Each structure stands twice: as C-alpha cells, then as structure tokens.
Amino acid sequence: TLFEGGFFVVHRWTDSNDRREVDKGIEIIASTAQANAYEARAYSSRGWSDVFPYTVHGDTLHYANTTLRYKGKTGTQRCTGVFTTSTFVVTCQVSTDGRRWTPQSIATWTRRR
C-alpha cells in the first residue's frame, strides 16, 4: 500500500515570493502505523518533489526535509507548525551544514469556511 493508517489529506498551494516567482503544488499527507506520525509527499510546479515525515504532539507539528535544495546547495529544512482554532502557523529554518540554521520562512494558513 502507498500509505498505512487509513486516511490522507490533500494540501494544494500557490505561493509567491518577493521576486514574484510563483510556485504551485500538491502535498498528500497520510497517517502511518506509528502513533502521532504522518508521511507527506509533495510535488511542485517548480520541479521539485519530496517525501518527508511529520510528527504531531498536541497542537504542534514538526517535520524535517533532508533533501532540500537551498541557494544551489543541498541542505536540511526543519519546521514547526502550531495549530489554533482558525490558523496554522509554520516557521522554517534551513541549514547546509547541519550546524548553522538560518530562518527561511514563516507562513500562516487561515481556516477556510
């Protein structure tokens, strides 16, 4: 089977940055057999794809992406997301050496009704 656990969430996005570059993509997040653990598979219109694990503890989500391309180098991205009743705020950092971490992004998603 592609995913264990019996459910999945589809996340579609359209992002732009200060250079007016647009990225559209889809991410499929599924539960795994492990408690509080999820797996995401993401695909981007800018040509990247990745598979990475999520863990959730209470209202906080953590994930690390170990094959990120950042400023022409392969690096690691780590993110923490916090859920509220109406928003999901994700803060990410990147590192190309595993020791020094640089702020990468802060994103806020608002619940749609």
Sequence and secondary structure as in RCSB ss.txt:
>XXXX:A:sequence
TLFEGGFFVVHRWTDSNDRREVDKGIEIIASTAQANAYEARAYSSRGWSDVFPYTVHGDTLHYANTTLRYKGKTG
TQRCTGVFTTSTFVVTCQVSTDGRRWTPQSIATWTRRR
>XXXX:A:secstr
   SSS EEEEEEEEE TT  EEEEEEEEEE SSTTEEEEEEEETTS EEEEEEEEETTEEEEEEEEEEETTEEE
EEEEEEEE SSEEEEEEEEESSSS  EEEEEEEEE   
